Amino acid sequence: MDELEFRRRTIAQPNDLEKELLEFAKENSERQNFINDMKGFDKQIQDALDIPVPDNLAERILLNTSLKEKALHDEQASGKNVVDARSRFKFERVHLALAASFFVAMGAFFFSSEQHIAHEAGEHALAHVYYEINALDKTDAISLQSVNDKLAVLGGHIEELPGKITYAMFCDFKGEKGLHLIFESDFGPMTVFIVPSENQSFGFGADDFHDERFEGFINRGSKADTILVANAGAPINVYNERVTDAIRWL
């Protein structure tokens, strides 16, 4: 068994590992750490997908629909405002369905593939940064070896980043398994998402994106997209070149 086979099988079933994999992991502490990382990532996904359904949701929807239908029937029987009643009923019924869908979608936003695909990569990158905003406050250094152990799973290697690395975790980016990095710069912490692009293309939407606090740039590649997010006003183009030039694909 080689490292690639070990990592692929661990990613596939981190909580149901065969004895052969466990024995192989005992030979190296980094392999055991990788198993723990994959178990943690799998738990994050399961927790995010465990969305509680509001009490009596089905009954409330049915009751509301029944009341609307009765109101429509009464207005039709009276011969008044038939067209308006029909239009209002359809409009309100659509709003009820949209409201129910909205609350479910919000709960699964960061882990639902369909929701991710519907958003542009830049928009999703900003949402992801805000979702893990506390990670920007981390200051403990993470070794480049640890980062490359994770990046190797995606088929890449990084020589260095232009600053101390303080965060390195796998993440779900628009339904694709990617790597979420943060490094320190002269302009504050910068976030890097490295996302394989072979299975799906993120080639729609603008390369540049921003809001009031952050701005970012998407470097689209044949192997992966590299998304850099920095504080507004930072020379992001300079850092983007340094980051993308440092990544090598195996």
C-alpha positions in Angstrom: 0.0 0.0 0.0 1.3 3.5 -0.9 0.4 6.9 0.5 -2.1 7.7 -2.3 -4.1 4.5 -1.8 -4.1 5.1 2.0 -5.5 8.6 1.6 -8.1 7.7 -1.0 -9.5 4.9 1.0 -9.5 7.0 4.2 -11.3 9.8 2.5 -13.9 7.4 1.2 -14.8 5.8 4.6 -13.0 7.6 7.5 -15.2 6.0 10.1 -15.1 2.5 8.8 -11.4 1.8 8.2 -10.1 -1.7 7.5 -7.5 -3.3 9.7 -4.9 -3.0 6.9 -5.4 0.8 6.8 -5.2 1.1 10.6 -2.0 -0.9 10.7 -0.5 1.2 8.0 -1.4 4.4 9.9 0.4 3.2 13.0 3.7 3.5 11.2 3.4 7.2 10.9 1.9 9.9 13.2 1.0 12.1 10.2 -1.2 9.3 8.8 -3.0 9.1 12.1 -3.5 12.8 12.1 -4.9 12.5 8.6 -7.4 10.0 9.7 -8.5 12.3 12.6 -8.8 15.2 10.1 -11.0 13.1 7.8 -13.2 12.0 10.7 -13.6 15.6 11.8 -14.5 16.7 8.3 -17.0 13.9 7.9 -18.7 14.9 11.2 -18.9 18.5 10.0 -20.8 17.4 6.9 -23.1 15.1 8.8 -23.9 17.8 11.4 -24.6 20.3 8.8 -27.0 18.0 6.9 -28.8 17.1 10.1 -31.4 19.9 9.7 -34.4 19.7 12.1 -37.8 20.0 10.5 -40.0 22.6 12.2 -42.8 21.1 14.3 -46.1 20.5 12.4 -44.6 22.0 9.2 -46.6 19.6 6.9 -49.9 20.3 8.9 -49.4 24.0 8.7 -48.7 24.0 5.0 -51.8 21.8 4.4 -54.0 24.0 6.6 -52.8 27.2 4.9 -53.4 25.7 1.5 -56.9 24.6 2.6 -57.8 28.1 3.8 -56.6 29.7 0.6 -58.6 27.3 -1.5 -61.7 28.0 0.6 -61.2 31.7 0.3 -60.9 31.3 -3.5 -64.0 29.2 -3.7 -66.0 31.7 -1.7 -65.0 34.6 -3.9 -65.7 32.6 -7.0 -69.2 31.7 -5.7 -69.9 35.4 -5.1 -68.8 36.3 -8.6 -66.5 39.1 -7.4 -62.8 39.5 -7.9 -62.4 36.1 -9.4 -59.3 37.0 -11.4 -57.7 38.8 -8.4 -58.5 35.9 -6.1 -56.9 33.4 -8.3 -53.8 35.5 -8.8 -53.5 36.2 -5.1 -53.9 32.5 -4.2 -51.2 31.5 -6.7 -48.9 34.3 -5.5 -49.3 33.5 -1.8 -49.0 29.7 -2.4 -45.7 30.3 -4.2 -44.5 32.5 -1.4 -45.3 29.8 1.1 -43.4 27.2 -0.8 -40.4 29.6 -1.2 -40.4 30.4 2.5 -40.2 26.8 3.4 -37.5 26.1 0.9 -35.6 29.2 2.0 -35.2 28.1 5.7 -34.2 24.6 4.7 -31.6 25.9 2.2 -30.1 28.3 4.7 -29.4 25.5 7.1 -27.5 23.5 4.5 -25.9 26.4 2.7 -22.3 25.5 3.1 -22.7 21.8 2.5 -25.4 21.4 -0.1 -24.0 20.8 -3.6 -27.0 22.2 -5.4 -27.0 25.4 -3.4 -23.2 25.8 -4.0 -23.5 25.4 -7.8 -26.2 28.1 -7.9 -23.8 30.7 -6.5 -20.8 32.2 -8.2 -17.5 31.2 -6.9 -16.6 34.7 -5.6 -19.9 35.1 -3.8 -19.5 31.7 -2.2 -15.9 32.5 -1.2 -17.0 35.6 0.7 -19.8 33.7 2.4 -17.3 31.0 3.4 -14.9 33.5 4.9 -17.7 35.1 7.0 -18.9 31.6 8.1 -15.4 30.9 9.5 -14.5 34.5 10.4 -12.9 33.4 13.7 -10.3 31.5 11.8 -8.8 34.9 10.8 -7.8 35.5 14.4 -5.6 32.4 14.7 -1.9 33.1 15.1 -0.2 29.7 15.8 2.0 28.6 12.9 1.1 25.5 10.9 4.0 23.7 9.2 4.3 23.6 5.5 4.7 19.9 5.7 1.3 19.6 7.3 -0.2 21.8 4.6 1.3 19.7 1.9 0.1 16.5 3.4 -3.4 17.8 2.9 -2.8 19.4 -0.5 -1.3 16.1 -1.7 -4.8 14.6 -1.4 -5.9 17.0 -4.1 -2.9 16.2 -6.2 -0.9 19.3 -5.4 2.2 20.7 -3.6 3.0 24.2 -2.4 6.5 25.4 -2.0 5.7 28.4 0.3 3.2 31.1 1.0 4.1 34.8 1.4 3.5 34.7 5.1 3.1 32.4 8.2 0.4 29.9 7.7 -2.1 29.9 10.5 -5.0 27.8 9.2 -5.3 24.7 7.0 -8.4 22.7 6.8 -10.3 20.7 4.1 -13.6 22.3 3.2 -16.6 21.9 1.0 -16.5 24.6 -1.7 -19.5 24.6 -4.0 -19.8 20.8 -3.6 -16.2 20.1 -4.3 -13.6 19.1 -1.7 -11.0 21.8 -1.4 -8.4 23.2 0.9 -9.0 26.3 3.0 -5.7 28.2 4.0 -5.0 31.4 5.9 -1.6 33.1 6.0 -0.4 36.3 7.5 0.6 39.3 5.3 1.6 42.9 5.8 -2.1 43.7 5.0 -3.7 41.3 7.5 -4.7 37.7 7.3 -5.3 36.4 3.7 -7.5 33.5 2.8 -6.7 31.0 0.0 -9.2 28.4 -1.3 -7.6 25.7 -3.5 -10.4 23.9 -5.3 -10.0 21.1 -8.0 -11.8 22.1 -11.2 -11.8 18.8 -13.1 -15.1 17.6 -11.9 -17.0 20.8 -12.3 -16.1 24.2 -13.8 -16.3 27.4 -11.8 -15.7 29.4 -15.0 -18.8 31.6 -14.7 -18.9 35.0 -12.9 -16.3 37.7 -12.7 -12.7 36.9 -11.6 -12.7 40.0 -9.3 -15.2 40.2 -6.4 -15.6 42.3 -3.3 -17.9 43.6 -0.6 -17.4 46.4 2.0 -14.8 44.5 4.0 -13.1 42.0 1.7 -12.0 41.7 -1.9 -10.9 38.7 -3.8 -9.6 37.3 -7.1 -10.1 33.9 -8.8 -7.3 32.4 -10.7 -8.9 29.7 -12.8 -6.6 26.8 -13.7 -6.9 23.5 -15.6 -6.2 21.5 -12.5 -7.8 23.8 -9.8 -9.1 27.2 -9.1 -7.2 29.3 -6.6 -9.3 31.9 -4.8 -7.6 34.6 -2.7 -9.6 36.8 -0.3 -8.0 39.8 1.5 -8.9 42.9 3.3 -10.2 45.6 1.1 -7.4 47.8 -0.2 -4.7 45.1 -0.1 -2.6 44.7 -3.2 -4.3 41.4 -4.0 -2.9 41.0 -7.5 0.6 41.0 -6.2 -0.2 38.3 -3.6 -2.3 36.3 -6.1 0.7 35.9 -8.4 2.9 34.8 -5.5 0.4 32.3 -4.3 -0.5 30.7 -7.7 3.2 30.6 -8.7 4.0 28.6 -5.5 1.5 25.8 -6.3 2.6 22.7 -8.2 0.5 19.9 -9.4 1.7 16.3 -9.2 
